[in-house]
Amino acid sequence: MAEDYIPPQVWTWDKENGGRFASINRPIAGSTHDRVLPVGKHPLQVYSLGTPNGIKVTVLLEELLALGHTGAEYDAWLIDIGNGDQFGSGFVEINPNSKIPALMDRSVNPPQRVFESGAILLYLADKFGALIPKDHAGRTECLSWLFWQMGSAPYLGGGFGHFYAYAPTKMEYPINRFAMETKRQLDVLDRHLADRDWMAGDAYSIADIAIWSWYGNLVLGRQYGAAEFLDVASYTHVLVWAKRIDARPAVRRGRMVNKTSGAPHEQLRERHSAADFDTI
């Protein structure tokens, strides 16, 4: 058994003890270098990466375009978090928390910044009046599930994903602790989806997009190489729901945007028009 860790009286930052992301994690905020962000021709400018949080926004934008909302045309610029792009001065001006995704809406004066993926989903759904229930009860249910996802993802990504896939050493206690919580969350979803097609009412919404981006991809075997470990196949209702969303053409397009891993035909590092999808 490993020796018990005794916390020091005052914690200090050890740059060498952070696993895969040690080079970009730090206990202070603010920019590390000057970098002006590029601006494309569309009013909506997305600065992101094809992670679960990032694809929430590009999936929603592709869904809005599929519904005929031409004002949802956008430029998507790659923010390479492995290279520390999120600490550039231009990005920090949009998101002082230095996390992707971030959005600038230049269709309004002055331009509106929006950060935090859930806030961006809500902002765009309200802006275009789509993919969010219009009645008060339905909207409330949708927002409850949207905020559930925002509060739950740190346990899945920052907790389970980190200790299972990225930590420098495998440790039984944190893996077991976060695996238990991840499975509890999957059970919450499985019970909820047992007698309904969508998360919030009778229609597909931003709640589905937000939750699918994390938990849908998890049960589809795309997260952390942990599908067998977590026995995701046992969450049958979540799987049915996840496959239904995965088959949507707009979802397939949104998943490609700002993607830098996987098969080359699934990667669109930047997106500036619908025609860009024809190039891969």
C-alpha positions as CSV (number, residue, x, y, z in Angstrom):
1,M,0.0,0.0,0.0
2,A,1.3,3.5,-0.9
3,E,2.2,5.8,2.0
4,D,-0.5,8.2,3.0
5,Y,-0.1,11.6,1.6
6,I,0.3,14.3,4.2
7,P,-0.7,17.7,2.8
8,P,1.9,20.5,3.5
9,Q,0.8,23.5,5.5
10,V,0.9,25.7,2.4
11,W,0.4,24.2,-1.0
12,T,3.0,25.0,-3.7
13,W,2.8,24.5,-7.4
14,D,4.8,21.5,-8.7
15,K,5.1,22.0,-12.5
16,E,6.4,18.4,-13.0
17,N,3.5,16.7,-11.3
18,G,0.5,17.1,-13.5
19,G,0.4,14.2,-16.0
20,R,-0.4,14.8,-19.6
21,F,-1.6,18.4,-19.2
22,A,1.1,19.5,-16.8
23,S,2.5,22.0,-19.3
24,I,-0.8,24.0,-19.6
25,N,-2.3,23.7,-16.1
26,R,-1.4,26.5,-13.7
27,P,-2.9,28.0,-10.5
28,I,-3.1,31.6,-11.9
29,A,-5.3,33.3,-14.5
30,G,-4.5,35.9,-17.2
31,S,-2.6,35.8,-20.5
32,T,0.9,34.5,-21.0
33,H,1.5,36.1,-24.4
34,D,0.1,38.6,-26.8
35,R,-2.0,37.2,-29.6
36,V,-4.7,38.9,-31.6
37,L,-7.5,36.5,-32.6
38,P,-8.4,36.2,-36.2
39,V,-11.8,37.4,-37.4
40,G,-13.7,35.9,-40.3
41,K,-16.5,37.3,-42.5
42,H,-19.5,36.0,-40.4
43,P,-21.0,37.8,-37.4
44,L,-20.5,34.7,-35.2
45,Q,-16.9,33.9,-34.4
46,V,-16.2,30.7,-32.6
47,Y,-12.8,30.0,-30.9
48,S,-12.7,26.4,-29.9
49,L,-11.4,22.8,-30.1
50,G,-13.2,19.6,-30.9
51,T,-13.6,18.4,-27.3
52,P,-16.9,17.6,-25.7
53,N,-17.4,21.2,-24.6
54,G,-16.3,22.5,-28.0
55,I,-18.6,20.4,-30.1
56,K,-21.6,21.5,-28.2
57,V,-21.4,24.8,-29.9
58,T,-20.5,23.7,-33.4
59,V,-23.3,21.0,-33.3
60,L,-25.8,23.6,-32.3
61,L,-24.7,26.0,-35.0
62,E,-24.9,23.3,-37.6
63,E,-28.4,22.3,-36.3
64,L,-29.5,26.0,-36.5
65,L,-28.2,26.2,-40.1
66,A,-30.1,23.0,-41.0
67,L,-33.2,24.6,-39.7
68,G,-32.8,27.5,-42.1
69,H,-31.3,30.1,-39.7
70,T,-28.9,31.7,-42.1
71,G,-27.8,34.2,-39.5
72,A,-26.1,31.2,-37.7
73,E,-23.3,31.1,-40.3
74,Y,-20.0,31.1,-38.4
75,D,-16.3,31.0,-38.6
76,A,-14.7,28.4,-36.3
77,W,-11.0,29.0,-35.4
78,L,-8.9,26.4,-33.8
79,I,-7.6,27.0,-30.2
80,D,-4.9,24.5,-29.6
81,I,-4.9,24.1,-25.8
82,G,-1.9,21.8,-26.0
83,N,0.1,24.8,-27.3
84,G,-1.4,27.2,-24.8
85,D,-3.5,29.2,-27.3
86,Q,-6.1,29.7,-24.6
87,F,-3.7,31.9,-22.7
88,G,-3.2,34.4,-25.6
89,S,-4.3,37.9,-24.8
90,G,-7.1,37.9,-27.4
91,F,-8.7,34.8,-26.1
92,V,-8.4,35.8,-22.5
93,E,-10.3,39.0,-23.4
94,I,-13.2,36.9,-24.5
95,N,-12.9,34.3,-21.8
96,P,-11.0,35.3,-18.7
97,N,-11.3,31.7,-17.5
98,S,-9.1,30.6,-20.5
99,K,-11.2,27.6,-21.4
100,I,-12.7,26.7,-24.8
101,P,-15.2,27.3,-26.3
102,A,-15.6,31.1,-26.6
103,L,-17.9,33.1,-28.9
104,M,-18.0,36.6,-30.2
105,D,-21.3,37.8,-31.7
106,R,-20.4,40.7,-34.0
107,S,-24.0,41.1,-35.2
108,V,-24.7,43.4,-32.2
109,N,-23.1,46.7,-31.2
110,P,-21.0,46.5,-29.2
111,P,-19.9,42.9,-30.0
112,Q,-21.0,40.5,-27.4
113,R,-18.6,38.0,-25.9
114,V,-20.1,34.7,-24.5
115,F,-18.0,32.1,-22.6
116,E,-18.9,28.8,-20.9
117,S,-20.4,26.3,-23.3
118,G,-23.8,26.2,-21.5
119,A,-24.1,29.9,-21.7
120,I,-23.2,29.9,-25.4
121,L,-25.9,27.2,-26.0
122,L,-28.5,29.3,-24.2
123,Y,-27.5,32.5,-25.9
124,L,-27.7,31.0,-29.4
125,A,-31.0,29.2,-28.7
126,D,-32.6,32.4,-27.4
127,K,-31.0,34.5,-30.2
128,F,-32.6,32.3,-32.9
129,G,-35.6,31.1,-31.0
130,A,-34.9,27.5,-31.7
131,L,-34.0,24.2,-30.0
132,I,-35.3,25.4,-26.6
133,P,-38.9,24.9,-25.5
134,K,-41.0,28.1,-25.8
135,D,-43.4,27.3,-22.9
136,H,-42.3,28.2,-19.4
137,A,-42.5,24.6,-18.0
138,G,-40.6,23.1,-21.0
139,R,-37.9,25.8,-20.9
140,T,-37.4,25.3,-17.2
141,E,-37.0,21.5,-17.7
142,C,-34.6,22.1,-20.5
143,L,-32.5,24.5,-18.4
144,S,-32.5,22.1,-15.5
145,W,-30.9,19.4,-17.6
146,L,-28.5,21.9,-19.2
147,F,-27.3,23.0,-15.8
148,W,-27.2,19.4,-14.7
149,Q,-24.7,18.6,-17.5
150,M,-22.6,21.7,-16.7
151,G,-22.4,20.6,-13.0
152,S,-21.8,16.9,-13.8
153,A,-19.1,17.1,-16.5
154,P,-16.3,18.0,-14.1
155,Y,-16.8,14.6,-12.4
156,L,-16.7,12.8,-15.7
157,G,-13.9,14.8,-17.4
158,G,-11.9,16.4,-14.7
159,G,-12.5,13.5,-12.3
160,F,-12.9,10.1,-13.9
161,G,-11.3,11.0,-17.2
162,H,-8.2,12.6,-15.6
163,F,-7.5,9.8,-13.2
164,Y,-8.4,6.9,-15.5
165,A,-6.7,8.2,-18.7
166,Y,-4.4,11.1,-18.0
167,A,-2.9,11.0,-14.5
168,P,0.8,10.1,-14.4
169,T,0.1,7.1,-12.2
170,K,-3.0,4.9,-11.7
171,M,-4.5,5.3,-8.3
172,E,-7.3,3.1,-7.0
173,Y,-9.1,5.5,-4.8
174,P,-9.8,8.4,-7.2
175,I,-10.6,6.1,-10.1
176,N,-13.1,4.2,-8.0
177,R,-14.5,7.4,-6.6
178,F,-15.1,9.0,-9.9
179,A,-16.1,5.8,-11.7
180,M,-18.9,5.4,-9.1
181,E,-20.1,9.0,-9.7
182,T,-19.9,8.6,-13.5
183,K,-22.0,5.4,-13.3
184,R,-24.5,7.1,-11.0
185,Q,-24.9,9.9,-13.6
186,L,-25.4,7.4,-16.4
187,D,-28.0,5.7,-14.3
188,V,-29.8,9.1,-13.8
189,L,-29.9,9.5,-17.6
190,D,-30.9,5.9,-18.3
191,R,-33.9,6.1,-15.9
192,H,-34.9,9.4,-17.4
193,L,-34.7,8.2,-21.0
194,A,-36.5,4.9,-20.3
195,D,-39.9,6.4,-21.3
196,R,-39.0,9.4,-23.5
197,D,-37.0,10.2,-26.6
198,W,-35.5,13.5,-25.6
199,M,-34.2,15.0,-22.4
200,A,-36.6,17.9,-22.1
201,G,-40.1,17.2,-23.4
202,D,-41.2,16.0,-26.8
203,A,-38.5,17.7,-28.9
204,Y,-34.7,17.7,-29.4
205,S,-33.1,20.6,-27.6
206,I,-29.9,22.2,-26.4
207,A,-30.2,19.9,-23.3
208,D,-29.7,16.9,-25.6
209,I,-26.8,18.5,-27.4
210,A,-25.0,19.4,-24.2
211,I,-25.5,16.0,-22.5
212,W,-24.8,14.0,-25.7
213,S,-21.5,15.8,-26.2
214,W,-20.2,14.2,-23.0
215,Y,-22.3,11.2,-22.1
216,G,-23.4,10.2,-25.6
217,N,-19.9,10.0,-26.8
218,L,-18.9,8.1,-23.6
219,V,-21.5,5.3,-24.2
220,L,-20.5,5.3,-27.9
221,G,-17.0,4.4,-26.9
222,R,-15.3,7.7,-27.8
223,Q,-14.2,8.8,-24.3
224,Y,-11.1,7.7,-22.4
225,G,-11.1,4.1,-23.7
226,A,-13.3,3.3,-20.8
227,A,-16.4,1.8,-22.4
228,E,-15.8,-1.7,-21.1
229,F,-14.5,-0.5,-17.7
230,L,-17.8,1.4,-17.1
231,D,-20.0,-1.2,-18.7
232,V,-21.7,1.4,-20.8
233,A,-23.6,-1.2,-22.8
234,S,-25.8,-1.8,-19.8
235,Y,-27.2,1.7,-20.1
236,T,-29.5,0.7,-23.0
237,H,-31.8,3.7,-23.0
238,V,-28.8,6.1,-23.1
239,L,-27.4,4.1,-26.0
240,V,-30.5,4.3,-28.0
241,W,-30.8,8.1,-27.4
242,A,-27.0,8.6,-28.2
243,K,-27.3,6.7,-31.5
244,R,-30.3,8.7,-32.5
245,I,-28.5,11.9,-32.0
246,D,-25.3,10.6,-33.6
247,A,-27.1,9.8,-36.8
248,R,-28.2,13.5,-37.3
249,P,-26.3,15.0,-40.3
250,A,-25.8,18.3,-38.4
251,V,-24.3,16.5,-35.5
252,R,-21.9,14.6,-37.8
253,R,-20.8,17.9,-39.2
254,G,-20.5,19.7,-35.9
255,R,-18.3,16.9,-34.5
256,M,-15.8,17.5,-37.3
257,V,-15.2,21.1,-36.6
258,N,-11.9,22.1,-34.8
259,K,-11.1,18.4,-34.5
260,T,-7.4,17.5,-34.5
261,S,-7.5,13.8,-33.7
262,G,-9.0,10.6,-35.2
263,A,-9.4,9.7,-38.8
264,P,-8.4,12.5,-41.3
265,H,-11.8,12.5,-43.0
266,E,-13.4,13.4,-39.7
267,Q,-11.2,16.5,-39.1
268,L,-12.0,20.0,-40.1
269,R,-9.5,22.1,-38.2
270,E,-11.2,25.4,-39.2
271,R,-14.7,26.1,-40.6
272,H,-15.6,29.2,-42.6
273,S,-18.5,28.0,-44.8
274,A,-20.6,24.9,-45.4
275,A,-18.4,24.2,-48.5
276,D,-15.4,23.4,-46.2
277,F,-17.0,20.0,-45.4
278,D,-16.6,19.1,-49.0
279,T,-12.8,19.4,-48.7
280,I,-12.3,16.5,-46.3
